Amino acid sequence: MAYALEATIQVPSAVSALSFSPQEVLCVGSDDGSVRWYDLPSTKVSKAIKSLEDEVSSIIWTQPKKDHPASIWITSGPKVFAFATESKKIIMSTTDASCCLVVGFCGQKFTADMSSISQLSISENGKLLAFGTDSGSVGTIEISTQKVSRMRASHTTVCGSVKFIPDRPSEMLSGGYDSALLHFDISQGNILSRLDITAPPPTQGVSLSPPFVLSISLSPLGLLAASTADGRVWLGGGGEKRPNPSQGNKKKRSRKWEGLKEDEGLWVQVADGPVVSTVFRDAERLLTCSLLGSIAEFKISRDSSGMLQAEKTWSSSTSSMEKVNAIAASQFRLVIGGFGKDGKGVVEPGAGRAFTCKVLTVRLLSENKFPDYLHHTTEYGAIVSTEFGGMLWLRRPRQCDADYYWSPVGFESEHELRCNAKHVDPGEPCARAPRELIKEGVIPAQRTTIGDEKEWNPFMRLDSPPIQKATGGGDPASVMDALRTLKNNFRG
């Protein structure tokens, strides 16, 4: 199974929103207007906000510069609150907010739209927030000035999802319960394109729910995924920047994003009921989750003619969730939130090694994505980290954990490095090579190549006889999990 439950966190009220900070701190918003911080894998609350008057529908983190403190923007009813995260208070309230906007208040007059805000989204440059409301309106908030602007057109009912289009700062997309996807020019407030989704013909006399748009997400390359209440996901490939074989080696950038072209899309039946959320893990991997907790990941690609295709790489389900309201994904975790049979909130964080290592690490290793001569520290300033069990991951130095500089064989200290590697593979060169480097005062992650680690890193030698024997053998994904368990349980 690719999604491994790490813990179960219970909160007094149904979970309505989830979000990860840049430092991977989890924020959980609830129906009772509260927000809780968790430093996973700990299940203890580290900070909280209480009494926000209404359900928390969305949480967004902003950080103007990497060395500046982050802020958190929270929507509750028709209001948007901003809080400074460096506050020393453990429990905050509305009086501690650095900003409070009533989105229905524009200029000097209140508009008729005082409905709740359904979702917030932040632009790539961090300057704008997009919002959608239960009345169907769509707009933006300029973070520096707190100016609220609205698009001239709107949905006829609830706008449940809004997103900025990657690499196009003046364009955004919204999805609504009117089964419409609207593509806007932000500066003009006009609709550039739209797609009205129709229900498929009933199968075997059974009519599914209407195709309300419940969530939208966009890959870094502009591929669209829109989930609906009838259990489907529409993949819109017309705006993807990836070259299309049918158009030659290069795809000319169009004047506007063209992701709503129906003839360049693909429908995928994902679940029997509503698909409440979609998240792109990267340019090719899409996570989906249904209202009843069915989780799946799809690999999105194109065939030889350039047509989109989707392959399910794994599927799983929640453990104690009656219904799912939100999901959030970080580099190493997938977290799902909703409520249980008793109506109380439930949060289920899944360990990232379970759903990343199996579909990414094993694939990268088997396909030799990185050449043997590549060093951990490259001329581009990125680090190829073997964090979380040998996973090859290109990351910026500031994102790397110092502890793992000492773990070229996947163990967090010199003692574990010497003892545990010898424990799982007492032969050569696994037990000797890293120890010799440390004796010489060398930090292996700074001086070794991928080729070096393929010789002595247990997590990169999954098919070697000693590793197979130590783990009980099996397919690479099973061996990876077993090896990680040995590492976690090792006591020297």
C-alpha positions as CSV (number, residue, x, y, z in Angstrom):
1,M,0.0,0.0,0.0
2,A,1.4,3.4,-1.0
3,Y,-0.3,5.5,1.7
4,A,0.8,4.5,5.2
5,L,-1.0,6.1,8.1
6,E,1.5,7.7,10.4
7,A,-0.9,8.8,13.2
8,T,-4.5,9.8,13.9
9,I,-5.2,13.3,15.3
10,Q,-8.6,14.1,16.8
11,V,-9.9,17.6,17.2
12,P,-13.2,18.8,18.8
13,S,-14.9,20.0,15.5
14,A,-14.9,18.8,11.9
15,V,-11.7,19.6,10.0
16,S,-12.5,22.1,7.2
17,A,-9.0,23.2,5.9
18,L,-5.4,22.0,5.9
19,S,-2.2,23.8,4.9
20,F,1.6,23.2,5.3
21,S,4.0,26.1,6.1
22,P,7.3,26.5,4.1
23,Q,8.9,24.7,7.1
24,E,6.3,21.9,6.8
25,V,4.4,22.8,9.9
26,L,0.8,21.6,9.5
27,C,-2.1,24.0,10.2
28,V,-5.6,22.5,10.8
29,G,-8.7,24.6,10.5
30,S,-12.0,23.5,11.9
31,D,-15.8,24.3,11.7
32,D,-15.7,25.9,15.1
33,G,-13.4,28.7,13.9
34,S,-10.2,27.4,15.4
35,V,-6.8,26.7,13.9
36,R,-4.1,24.4,15.3
37,W,-0.4,24.0,14.6
38,Y,1.3,20.6,14.5
39,D,5.0,19.9,14.2
40,L,4.6,16.5,12.6
41,P,5.2,13.7,13.5
42,S,4.2,15.0,16.9
43,T,0.5,15.0,17.5
44,K,0.6,17.7,20.1
45,V,-0.7,21.2,19.4
46,S,2.2,23.7,19.3
47,K,0.1,26.8,18.7
48,A,-3.5,27.7,18.1
49,I,-6.0,30.4,17.0
50,K,-9.4,30.4,18.6
51,S,-12.8,32.1,18.1
52,L,-12.7,33.2,14.5
53,E,-16.5,33.4,14.6
54,D,-17.1,31.1,11.7
55,E,-15.9,28.0,9.9
56,V,-12.3,28.1,8.6
57,S,-12.5,27.5,4.9
58,S,-9.0,28.2,3.7
59,I,-5.4,28.7,5.1
60,I,-2.6,30.3,3.1
61,W,1.0,30.9,4.1
62,T,2.9,33.9,2.7
63,Q,6.6,34.7,3.1
64,P,7.8,37.8,1.2
65,K,11.5,36.7,1.5
66,K,13.2,33.6,2.7
67,D,14.8,35.5,5.6
68,H,11.6,37.3,6.6
69,P,8.9,35.9,9.0
70,A,5.9,34.2,7.4
71,S,2.3,35.3,7.8
72,I,-0.7,33.1,7.7
73,W,-4.0,34.2,6.0
74,I,-7.2,32.5,7.2
75,T,-10.7,32.8,5.8
76,S,-13.6,32.5,8.2
77,G,-17.1,33.4,6.9
78,P,-16.9,36.6,4.9
79,K,-13.6,37.7,6.6
80,V,-10.0,37.2,5.8
81,F,-7.6,37.4,8.8
82,A,-3.8,37.7,8.7
83,F,-1.6,36.6,11.6
84,A,2.2,37.0,12.1
85,T,3.6,33.6,12.8
86,E,6.5,34.8,14.9
87,S,4.1,35.8,17.7
88,K,5.2,34.4,21.0
89,K,1.6,33.7,22.0
90,I,0.6,30.1,22.2
91,I,-3.1,30.8,21.8
92,M,-4.2,33.8,19.6
93,S,-7.5,35.3,18.8
94,T,-8.9,37.9,16.4
95,T,-7.5,40.7,18.5
96,D,-4.0,39.4,17.5
97,A,-4.7,39.6,13.8
98,S,-2.4,42.0,11.9
99,C,-5.2,42.4,9.3
100,C,-8.9,41.7,9.0
101,L,-10.7,42.3,5.7
102,V,-14.4,41.9,5.1
103,V,-14.3,40.9,1.5
104,G,-17.9,42.0,0.9
105,F,-16.7,45.6,1.7
106,C,-15.4,47.3,-1.4
107,G,-14.5,51.0,-1.4
108,Q,-16.8,53.0,0.8
109,K,-19.9,50.8,0.4
110,F,-21.0,47.3,1.4
111,T,-21.9,45.2,-1.5
112,A,-24.7,42.7,-1.5
113,D,-22.1,40.0,-1.4
114,M,-21.5,39.2,2.2
115,S,-21.3,35.5,1.7
116,S,-18.6,33.2,3.0
117,I,-15.3,32.9,1.3
118,S,-14.8,29.3,0.0
119,Q,-11.1,29.3,-0.9
120,L,-7.9,31.4,-1.0
121,S,-5.0,30.9,-3.3
122,I,-1.7,32.7,-3.6
123,S,0.1,33.9,-6.8
124,E,3.5,32.6,-7.7
125,N,5.1,36.0,-7.0
126,G,3.4,36.2,-3.6
127,K,1.8,39.5,-4.3
128,L,-1.8,38.5,-4.7
129,L,-4.4,36.3,-3.1
130,A,-7.3,35.0,-5.1
131,F,-10.7,34.2,-3.5
132,G,-14.0,32.7,-4.4
133,T,-17.2,33.1,-2.5
134,D,-20.4,31.1,-1.8
135,S,-22.4,33.6,-3.9
136,G,-20.2,32.8,-6.9
137,S,-18.0,35.9,-7.1
138,V,-14.3,35.8,-7.8
139,G,-11.7,38.3,-6.9
140,T,-8.2,39.2,-5.7
141,I,-6.5,40.8,-2.7
142,E,-3.3,42.8,-3.1
143,I,-1.3,41.7,-0.1
144,S,0.8,44.9,0.2
145,T,-2.1,47.3,0.1
146,Q,-5.0,45.0,1.1
147,K,-6.9,46.2,-1.9
148,V,-9.8,44.0,-2.9
149,S,-10.8,43.7,-6.6
150,R,-13.5,41.6,-8.2
151,M,-13.9,40.0,-11.6
152,R,-16.7,41.4,-13.7
153,A,-18.2,38.0,-14.3
154,S,-19.0,35.4,-11.7
155,H,-20.5,31.9,-11.2
156,T,-24.2,31.6,-10.8
157,T,-23.8,29.7,-7.5
158,V,-20.9,28.7,-5.2
159,C,-17.4,29.2,-6.4
160,G,-15.6,26.4,-4.6
161,S,-12.0,26.7,-6.0
162,V,-9.7,29.4,-7.4
163,K,-6.1,29.1,-8.6
164,F,-3.5,31.3,-10.3
165,I,-2.1,29.9,-13.6
166,P,1.6,29.1,-13.4
167,D,3.9,31.5,-15.2
168,R,1.0,33.8,-16.1
169,P,0.7,36.4,-13.3
170,S,-2.3,38.2,-14.9
171,E,-4.5,35.1,-15.4
172,M,-6.4,32.9,-12.9
173,L,-9.0,30.1,-13.0
174,S,-12.1,29.3,-10.9
175,G,-14.5,26.4,-10.7
176,G,-18.0,26.5,-9.4
177,Y,-21.1,24.5,-8.4
178,D,-22.6,25.7,-11.7
179,S,-20.4,23.1,-13.4
180,A,-18.4,25.9,-15.0
181,L,-14.6,26.6,-15.2
182,L,-13.9,30.3,-15.8
183,H,-10.5,31.7,-17.0
184,F,-10.0,35.4,-16.1
185,D,-7.8,38.2,-17.1
186,I,-7.0,39.6,-13.6
187,S,-6.2,43.2,-14.6
188,Q,-9.3,43.6,-16.8
189,G,-11.6,41.4,-14.8
190,N,-12.9,39.8,-18.0
191,I,-13.4,36.1,-18.9
192,L,-10.8,34.9,-21.4
193,S,-12.3,31.4,-21.8
194,R,-14.8,29.1,-20.1
195,L,-15.8,25.4,-20.1
196,D,-19.3,24.3,-19.1
197,I,-19.2,20.7,-18.0
198,T,-22.0,18.4,-18.8
199,A,-23.0,15.2,-17.1
200,P,-22.2,11.9,-18.8
201,P,-25.1,9.7,-19.9
202,P,-26.5,7.6,-17.0
203,T,-25.0,4.1,-16.8
204,Q,-27.4,1.1,-16.1
205,G,-30.2,3.5,-15.3
206,V,-28.3,5.1,-12.4
207,S,-27.8,8.9,-12.5
208,L,-24.8,10.2,-10.7
209,S,-24.5,13.6,-8.9
210,P,-24.4,16.7,-11.1
211,P,-20.8,17.6,-12.3
212,F,-20.3,20.4,-9.8
213,V,-16.6,21.5,-9.8
214,L,-15.3,20.7,-6.3
215,S,-11.6,21.4,-6.8
216,I,-9.1,22.6,-9.3
217,S,-5.3,22.3,-9.3
218,L,-2.6,23.2,-11.8
219,S,0.8,21.5,-12.4
220,P,3.9,23.6,-12.6
221,L,3.7,23.3,-16.4
222,G,0.1,24.5,-16.6
223,L,-1.8,21.1,-16.8
224,L,-5.2,21.4,-15.3
225,A,-7.0,18.9,-13.1
226,A,-10.6,19.7,-12.2
227,S,-12.6,17.3,-10.0
228,T,-16.4,17.0,-10.0
229,A,-19.1,15.7,-7.7
230,D,-19.9,12.8,-10.1
231,G,-16.5,11.2,-9.4
232,R,-14.6,12.3,-12.4
233,V,-11.5,14.4,-13.0
234,W,-11.0,16.5,-16.1
235,L,-7.4,16.9,-17.3
236,G,-7.0,20.0,-19.5
237,G,-3.8,19.8,-21.5
238,G,-4.3,22.8,-23.9
239,G,-2.3,25.1,-21.6
240,E,0.6,22.7,-20.7
241,K,4.0,24.1,-21.6
242,R,5.4,20.6,-22.3
243,P,6.2,20.0,-26.0
244,N,3.5,18.1,-27.8
245,P,4.8,15.5,-30.3
246,S,2.0,16.2,-32.7
247,Q,3.2,19.8,-32.9
248,G,6.9,19.0,-33.3
249,N,9.7,19.4,-30.8
250,K,8.6,22.8,-29.6
251,K,5.2,24.2,-28.6
252,K,4.9,27.9,-29.3
253,R,3.7,29.9,-26.2
254,S,0.3,31.2,-26.9
255,R,-0.9,34.7,-26.0
256,K,-3.1,33.3,-23.4
257,W,-3.4,30.0,-21.5
258,E,-5.6,27.6,-23.4
259,G,-6.2,24.9,-20.8
260,L,-10.0,24.9,-21.2
261,K,-9.9,23.6,-24.8
262,E,-12.2,20.6,-24.6
263,D,-10.6,18.8,-27.5
264,E,-7.3,18.7,-25.7
265,G,-8.6,17.3,-22.5
266,L,-9.2,13.9,-20.9
267,W,-11.9,12.6,-18.6
268,V,-10.8,10.1,-15.9
269,Q,-13.3,8.3,-13.7
270,V,-11.7,8.4,-10.3
271,A,-14.4,7.4,-7.7
272,D,-18.0,6.4,-7.4
273,G,-18.8,9.6,-5.4
274,P,-17.6,13.2,-5.3
275,V,-13.9,13.9,-5.7
276,V,-13.3,16.6,-3.1
277,S,-9.7,17.4,-3.8
278,T,-6.8,17.1,-6.3
279,V,-3.1,17.9,-5.7
280,F,-0.2,17.8,-8.2
281,R,2.8,16.2,-6.5
282,D,4.9,17.3,-9.5
283,A,4.5,17.9,-13.2
284,E,3.4,14.3,-13.8
285,R,1.9,13.0,-10.6
286,L,-1.7,13.8,-9.5
287,L,-3.2,12.9,-6.1
288,T,-7.0,12.6,-5.8
289,C,-9.3,12.0,-2.8
290,S,-13.0,11.3,-2.7
291,L,-15.6,12.4,-0.2
292,L,-15.6,8.9,1.4
293,G,-11.8,8.7,1.6
294,S,-10.6,6.9,-1.5
295,I,-7.1,8.1,-2.3
296,A,-5.3,7.5,-5.6
297,E,-2.3,8.7,-7.5
298,F,-2.1,9.0,-11.3
299,K,0.8,9.4,-13.6
300,I,-0.1,11.8,-16.3
301,S,1.7,11.4,-19.7
302,R,1.1,11.6,-23.4
303,D,1.0,8.9,-26.0
304,S,2.9,8.9,-29.3
305,S,0.3,11.1,-30.9
306,G,0.4,13.7,-28.1
307,M,-2.9,12.7,-26.4
308,L,-3.2,12.8,-22.6
309,Q,-3.3,9.5,-20.7
310,A,-3.6,8.7,-17.0
311,E,-2.3,5.6,-15.3
312,K,-3.2,4.9,-11.7
313,T,0.0,4.1,-9.8
314,W,-1.5,3.3,-6.4
315,S,-4.7,3.6,-4.4
316,S,-5.6,3.5,-0.7
317,S,-8.2,4.7,1.7
318,T,-8.6,6.6,5.0
319,S,-8.7,4.8,8.2
320,S,-11.3,6.4,10.5
321,M,-12.8,9.1,8.4
322,E,-16.5,9.3,7.8
323,K,-16.1,12.1,5.2
324,V,-13.2,14.0,3.8
325,N,-13.2,17.8,3.6
326,A,-9.6,18.7,2.8
327,I,-6.1,17.3,1.9
328,A,-2.7,18.8,1.9
329,A,0.6,17.5,0.6
330,S,4.2,18.4,1.4
331,Q,7.5,17.0,0.2
332,F,7.3,14.0,2.5
333,R,3.7,13.8,3.7
334,L,0.1,13.5,2.6
335,V,-2.5,14.7,5.2
336,I,-6.2,14.2,5.0
337,G,-8.8,15.9,7.2
338,G,-12.5,15.6,7.8
339,F,-14.7,14.1,10.5
340,G,-15.5,10.7,12.0
341,K,-18.7,8.9,12.8
342,D,-19.1,10.9,16.0
343,G,-18.9,14.2,14.0
344,K,-15.6,15.2,15.6
345,G,-12.6,16.3,13.5
346,V,-10.1,13.7,12.3
347,V,-6.6,14.3,10.8
348,E,-4.7,11.5,9.2
349,P,-1.1,12.3,8.3
350,G,0.6,9.7,6.1
351,A,4.3,9.2,6.1
352,G,5.9,10.6,3.0
353,R,8.2,7.6,2.6
354,A,5.3,5.4,1.9
355,F,3.8,7.3,-1.0
356,T,7.0,8.9,-2.3
357,C,9.6,6.2,-2.1
358,K,7.5,3.6,-3.8
359,V,6.5,5.6,-6.8
360,L,9.4,8.0,-7.0
361,T,12.5,6.7,-5.4
362,V,12.4,3.2,-6.8
363,R,11.5,4.6,-10.2
364,L,14.4,7.0,-10.1
365,L,16.9,4.4,-9.0
366,S,15.7,1.8,-11.5
367,E,15.8,4.3,-14.4
368,N,19.2,5.7,-13.3
369,K,17.8,9.3,-13.5
370,F,21.0,10.7,-12.1
371,P,24.5,9.9,-13.6
372,D,27.0,8.1,-11.4
373,Y,29.5,11.0,-11.5
374,L,27.0,13.6,-10.2
375,H,28.0,15.0,-6.8
376,H,25.6,15.8,-4.0
377,T,26.6,19.5,-4.2
378,T,26.3,20.6,-7.8
379,E,27.3,23.7,-9.7
380,Y,23.7,24.8,-9.6
381,G,23.6,25.0,-5.8
382,A,21.2,22.1,-5.4
383,I,21.8,19.1,-3.3
384,V,20.9,15.6,-4.2
385,S,19.7,14.3,-0.9
386,T,19.2,10.7,0.2
387,E,16.8,11.7,2.9
388,F,13.9,9.4,3.7
389,G,15.6,6.2,2.8
390,G,17.9,6.9,-0.1
391,M,15.4,9.1,-2.0
392,L,17.2,11.1,-4.7
393,W,15.7,14.5,-4.4
394,L,17.0,17.8,-5.9
395,R,16.6,20.4,-3.2
396,R,18.0,23.9,-2.4
397,P,20.6,23.9,0.4
398,R,18.5,26.0,2.7
399,Q,15.8,23.2,2.7
400,C,18.1,20.4,3.7
401,D,18.3,19.2,7.2
402,A,21.8,19.2,8.6
403,D,21.3,15.9,10.4
404,Y,21.0,14.2,7.1
405,Y,24.4,15.4,5.9
406,W,25.7,12.6,8.1
407,S,23.4,9.9,6.7
408,P,24.7,8.7,3.3
409,V,23.5,5.2,4.3
410,G,20.2,6.5,5.7
411,F,21.1,6.7,9.4
412,E,21.1,9.9,11.4
413,S,24.4,9.7,13.4
414,E,27.9,8.5,13.1
415,H,27.2,5.8,15.6
416,E,24.1,4.6,13.7
417,L,26.0,4.9,10.4
418,R,28.8,2.6,11.7
419,C,26.6,0.1,13.5
420,N,23.4,-0.1,11.4
421,A,25.1,-0.4,8.0
422,K,27.2,-3.2,9.4
423,H,24.0,-4.8,10.8
424,V,22.1,-5.0,7.5
425,D,25.2,-5.6,5.3
426,P,28.3,-6.8,7.2
427,G,30.2,-7.3,3.9
428,E,32.2,-4.9,1.8
429,P,32.0,-2.2,0.8
430,C,28.9,-1.2,2.7
431,A,30.3,-1.4,6.2
432,R,33.7,0.0,5.5
433,A,33.5,2.9,2.9
434,P,31.4,5.4,4.9
435,R,33.4,4.7,8.1
436,E,36.6,5.4,6.4
437,L,35.3,8.7,5.1
438,I,34.2,9.8,8.6
439,K,37.6,8.8,10.1
440,E,39.1,11.2,7.6
441,G,36.8,14.0,8.8
442,V,34.8,14.0,5.6
443,I,31.0,14.6,5.5
444,P,30.0,12.0,3.0
445,A,27.1,14.0,1.5
446,Q,29.6,16.7,0.4
447,R,32.3,14.4,-1.1
448,T,30.5,11.4,-2.6
449,T,28.9,10.9,-5.9
450,I,25.7,9.0,-6.8
451,G,27.9,6.3,-8.2
452,D,29.7,6.0,-4.9
453,E,26.5,5.5,-3.0
454,K,25.2,2.9,-5.4
455,E,28.2,0.8,-4.2
456,W,27.7,1.1,-0.5
457,N,24.3,2.8,0.4
458,P,21.9,0.0,1.5
459,F,18.9,2.1,0.2
460,M,20.5,2.1,-3.3
461,R,21.4,-1.7,-3.2
462,L,17.9,-3.1,-2.8
463,D,18.5,-6.1,-5.0
464,S,21.8,-7.1,-3.4
465,P,21.8,-10.5,-1.6
466,P,22.7,-9.1,1.9
467,I,19.9,-6.5,1.7
468,Q,17.4,-9.0,0.4
469,K,18.3,-11.4,3.2
470,A,18.1,-8.7,5.9
471,T,14.7,-7.5,4.8
472,G,13.1,-10.8,3.8
473,G,13.3,-10.0,0.1
474,G,10.5,-9.1,-2.3
475,D,9.9,-6.2,-4.8
476,P,11.9,-3.0,-4.4
477,A,9.1,-1.1,-2.7
478,S,8.7,-3.8,-0.1
479,V,12.4,-4.0,0.5
480,M,12.5,-0.2,0.8
481,D,9.8,-0.3,3.5
482,A,11.4,-3.2,5.4
483,L,14.9,-1.5,5.3
484,R,13.4,1.8,6.6
485,T,11.7,-0.2,9.4
486,L,15.0,-1.8,10.4
487,K,16.6,1.7,10.5
488,N,13.7,3.1,12.6
489,N,13.9,0.2,15.1
490,F,17.7,-0.1,15.3
491,R,19.1,0.5,18.8
492,G,22.8,-0.2,18.3
